[in-house]
Amino acid sequence: MKYEWVIQKTIHWIESHLHEQISVNDIDHITGFSKYHFHRIFQNSVGMSVSEYIRMRRLANAASTLLYTNERIIDIAVYYQFESQESFTRAFKKQYKLPPGRYRSVMKNISENKEEEIMGEKVKGWILSGSHPFNYEIGTDRRNIHQGKASGYLKSKTVQEPGEFATMMQEFKADKFRGERIMLSGFIQTKNVQQFTGLWMRIDSASDEILQFDNMNNRPIIGTNNWNRYSIVLDVPENSAIISFGILLTGKGEVWLDGLSFEVVDKNTPTTNFSVETILLDEPTNLSFEE
């Protein structure tokens, strides 16, 4: 969490320049860190090097362009800074297991046949909940992706009041992580979020007592934002029973979620736990309401 701001700043810049040449010097200029120090931070945080991240994102965008446009493969390769169609084909096949032309013909047919079924339908492993879940929609999006072949989305449909909210969420047993400090990370993209969106995670005991909680309320994502990485860090006490997590959307807007991961981190990584402790006064105060 110490370096999350510089990771987000770098990813924001990269996302805006994927179709341009990007050099090591560009990244160093953005971060203000030494090359080796920052690249080590990025690798540890994102799980891949900066160059691997750039290539992954260019290939993901290229895959979407292949499916949803009629652009020539050579033009897509050039636009995303590959030296030749051959180098693009090699990289694409390594990532998606099919050459670009074959991927377009096979996946486009699948996408066209399945897209209407996927959009707005249940997403395996995820549930829609919240104060007004009937005013929102979750689904799988194969057009707008961060990596791989699909992302999940949560969007408003018939929201009337700013305070209405919904979440796309999961729950699982805490057994595996008891006594550990864990980080939930993922990539988020937003469009026209008027109130607030963000990751959330909660650790509960067997009696439903909230032991740890964070919903990014103190670092909200608002408006329209390109893909970026966000994280939550919480301790999992020994009496933990359930871990709940997801993406929260309050009010109107759309949010996409991709590449989620859980990992155990060391105690030097600060938690983002939102304290809900109540401070008791020694005696009553301001009983006349005149203070």
N, C-alpha and C positions, 0 to 999 in steps of 0.2 A: 504493500500500500504506500510505502514511502515514496516510490517513484511512479505511482500511477499517473500523476499529472503529466509527466514528461512522455510516458508511453501513449497516453491519449492524445497529447499534442502532436506527437510524431505520426500516429496512425491517421489523425485528422488530415494532416498535410499530405501523407501518402495517398489517401483516398481521393484527394483532389488533383493528384498529378499522376495517376496510373497510366494515362495515355501519353505521358511525356518521359523523356530520359531522366533517370534519377541516379545521382552519383553518391558515393560515400560522403563527399564534401557537402552535398546538400543536406544530408541527414545530420552531419556534425554541426552545420550552421543552425539547423532548427533546434537541436537539443542544447547546444552550448557545452556538452560534455566531451571528453576525449573519446575517440573512436572506439577504443578497446573497452573502456568502462561502460559506455552506453550499450554497445552491442552485447556485452555480457548481461546487462540489466534486461534488455529486450528478450534475449534468448531465455533467460530464467522466467520472465513474466509470461511471455506469449507461447513459449514452447517451440519456437523456431527462430532462425536468424532473420534479420531485416530483409535480406535479399530473398530468402525463402518465402517470407510473408508477401512481399511485393509480387513475386511470381505466382503464388497461390491465388492472390486477389485478381491479378490480370487474367489468369486462366478461368477463374470463376465468372468474371465478367464476359470473357470470350465465349464460355459455354452458354450463357444466357443469350448472347448476341446470335450465336449459331441457331438457337431454337426459336427465337422470336423476331428475327429479321431475315432478309434475303441477302445480306452483305456477303460478298465473296470472301472465301477463306483467306486469301492472300491479303485482302484489305483489313480483315480483322487482325491478322498477324502483325501487320505493319502498325496499325493503330495502337496495339498494346506492346509495341517496342520489341518485337521479336526480329532477329536479324534476317530471317527468311521464313518462307512457308515450311521448309523442311525442319528448321529448329523449333518452330511453333508446333508442328505435328508431333515431333519427338516428345516435347514437354507435355503436350496435351494428352497424348496416349499414355504417358507415365502416370498422369494424375487421374484420368477418367477411363483408362483401360481400353479405349477405342480411339482411332484416329478421328480428326474433326469431321470429315465428310460422313463417315459411318455413324458417328455420334449424332449428327444432325438428322440423318434419315431415320435412324432407329428411335432415338429419344423424342424427336418431334412427333412421331406417330403415337408413341405412348402418351406423351404430354397432352396431345389434342384429344385423345380418347378418355383420359382420366381427369383432366383439369376441372371439368364441371363437377365431378364427383368429389374431388379433393377440397375445393374452395368451400369453406363454411362447414365442412363436416368435422366429425370428431377426429382428434389427433391421437394416435396410439400413445398411451401412457400419460396423457395430459387431460385435465378436467377444466371446465370453465366455471368459475364461481365469482363471488363478490356481492355487492349490495344490489346491483341491478344486472345480473348476467344476461338476462333476456334482451338487454339493449346493446349487447356486444356480440362479437363473432370471433371465433378462433378457427384456424385452418393451417394448411401447409401451402407454401408458396414456392413454386419451382421457377418462377421468373426472377424474383428478387432474392438473391442468395448471397451469403458471405463466403461460404466454402461448401464443397460437396455439391449435392443436387437439389437441396431444398432447405427452406427456412420455415420457422413457425411464425405465425402472426396473430395479433390481437387488435381488433379495431372496433370503434364505436359504430353503431348503426342508427339507433333511435334515441340517443341520449338527450335528455331534456334539461337536467340540472347539473351545474358544475361539480357538485359533490358526489355524483354517481360514479361508481367504479366497478371494475371487474379484474379478474386475474386468471391467467392461464398457469396452472400449478400442478405440482406433484407432491406426494408424501412417501417417505420410506423409513424403515427401521433405523435407529441410530446405532445399533450394535457395533457395526464396523468401525465407527469413529469415536466411540466413547473415550474420554480422556485426551482427545486430540484437539488441535486447533485446525480448522478447515477453511479453505477458500473456495467460494463459488465464483467462477468467472464465466463471462460470455460476451458475445458481440451483439450490439443493439443498433438498430437504425430506426429513426422516427420520422413521422410526417404529420405536421399540423397538430401537435400535441398542445392543447390549450392550457391544461392544468398541471399534469405531472405524470411521469412514468419512470419506472426503475425496477431493477431486480429487488427481490426480497427473500429473506430466509429466516426461519424461526425454529428454535430448538425447544421442544416441550418435554416435560416429565410424563410419567405414566398417568398422573392425575390431572393432566392438561395444564399444569403450571408453566408459564412462559419463563424459560431459563435464559435464553439469549434471543435477540431479535434485531434485525436491521431491514429497512425498506428504502434506503437511500433518500429518505425525506430531507436530509440535510445536504444533499447533493443531487437535486432533482434534474431529470432530463426533460427539457421543455422545447417546443417548437419543432423545426425540421432539422434533422441531423443525419449525416452520413454514418456508415458503419463505424463503430468504435468499441473498444474493449472496456468493460466495467467489472467490478468485483466486490464481493462481500467477504469479510473474514469474521468468523465466530468460533468461540470455544464450545466444545461439546462435553458438558459435565458428565461425571460418572453415573448420575441418576437420569440421564437423558433417555427418552423412549422413541420419540418421533422427530424427524427432520422434515420440515415443509419448506418449499421454495417455489419460485416462479417469477413471472413478470406482472407488474401491476400497472394499470392504466386508469387514471382518474379523469373524468370528463371526456371531451371529444378528442379524436385523433387516431393514429395508427402507429403500431410499433411492431417491428420484426425482431426475432431472436434466433441466434444461430451459434453453433460451436460451444455449447455449455460444457463445463468440466468441473469436477470436484478434485481437490488435492489437499493433502495434509501439509501444513506449513509449520515452521518452527516458531517458538515463542517470541522471537525477535520481530516477527511480523505483527504489527499492531492490529487489534480487532476493531471492527466497526460497530460493535454492539451498541444499541440504543438503550441507555439505562432507563428503566421504568420505576426505579426505586422512589418511594415517597419519603420525604423528610418530615418527621414528626416534630411538632413544636413542644416545648416544655410545658406550656400552658395556653389557654385560649387567648385570642387577641382580636382587637377591633370589633368588639361585640356591639358597639353602637353605630358602626359603619361610618364614623365621622373622621377617621384617620386617613 
